[in-house]
Amino acid sequence: MSSPSIATQVSQAVSQALSPAVGNCTDPGCARHAGTTQCPPLATMRSSGAVFGEAVAEAWYAAGGSRLDIPAGIVAALALWPHKSSGASDADALASYIDAQPPHVLVRGFADCADSYWGLRPDLWEAARPLFRWTREDLNPTELNGVQAVTRAALRHGVLLYTGDSDPAERSRIDLMSWIITSLRHGYSTHSLGEHHTPPDISHLLASVLDVGRASPRGDWFMDPAAGTGGLFRCTAQELRREGLNPADFGWVMLDLDPLAAAGAAVNAIVWGLGPRAVVACGDALANPDLDKEALTRQRGLARHRDSVVAQIGFAIATRTTDQLLCALTASR
Ligand SMILES: C[S@@+](CC[C@H](N)C(=O)[O-])C[C@H]1O[C@@H](n2cnc3c(N)ncnc32)[C@H](O)[C@@H]1O
């Protein structure tokens, strides 16, 4: 799906910025009016990846859910939740707050959370969209129940304890997107897609045997043409950190045939702090040997598009505000 047109984005942003707050709001997704601040504590724990994945998948299927994008998208949105704290010290308070919200408020919160990254990384935002499109749909009651059940399971099993840390090295201890996607898939589709991600221990071993920290000069590019959710790069980045290097100083190209896996890789690129040269594309790396180059060109195009939209929003808000001030002044005479 293509990006929304510049005109649509500008007009939505200007209306949002200039419309007065509505007193009798009936929007079921509005956190201010439909949300709650009565938030009982929620017991959380750092479960292993396997336990986390199974618990979230079980919560989804027990609630009657069938599609994969909703539960995987919930984990992605929670992992991207913009509030981070040192040692994830705020994770439990945040978990209680999120857990207490009604389903419509959760859905809107997840949409807003994903959208907050458009300004920062429009290319990764676009690659991650298969995980968030459902937030714009009119979900049925079964799906809404599932949203609440999955959110609670993910929070209980520690999604924010893992990903709510302000230090990207801490957030890179686990590949939650891989655990949730592989746990959700039924045996058959996992097999047919060849979607068996390399176990974390083996990935760590590979990164350390290859001694990537010493062998890779600053600024080097890494490329995985069948990246899954990027598990090999998580270990590579951690190995670089162990050598005192910053993964954000390197380039990372992740390609994958499966839209959900590629979307998971885009989320991980942000969560793990892979930096401005992390590129993700969904496509067949065997059939299209130029997929990586096309992704780099697209990344630059989307950044230009974002800059143009932001500039036009600023101009439109300034001129509309001036217009409103002039009207008020004229009316008062
Ligand atoms: C075995 S997993 C490996 C994932 C990751 N590299 C790792 O080691 O954890 C294989 C991945 O390759 C992807 N894949 C299979 N054929 C592909 C192709 N022709 N182009 C791009 N990705 C492909 C699958 O979707 C799957 O996510």
The ligand as an ORCA input file, in Angstrom:
! r2SCAN-3c Opt
* xyz 0 1
  C      15.693    -20.044      8.296
  S      14.952    -18.418      8.461
  C      16.390    -17.525      8.862
  C      16.122    -16.214      9.516
  C      17.355    -15.507     10.066
  N      18.348    -15.258      9.056
  C      17.941    -16.274     11.220
  O      19.012    -16.846     11.040
  O      17.346    -16.312     12.288
  C      14.636    -18.192      6.794
  C      13.912    -16.908      6.394
  O      14.156    -16.770      5.015
  C      13.029    -16.203      4.404
  N      13.123    -16.507      2.957
  C      12.973    -17.713      2.355
  N      13.177    -17.573      1.023
  C      13.464    -16.272      0.785
  C      13.754    -15.511     -0.398
  N      13.784    -16.077     -1.597
  N      14.003    -14.173     -0.258
  C      13.963    -13.586      0.960
  N      13.677    -14.260      2.102
  C      13.446    -15.586      2.016
  C      11.857    -16.821      5.143
  O      10.690    -16.015      5.040
  C      12.400    -16.903      6.562
  O      12.013    -15.788      7.338
*
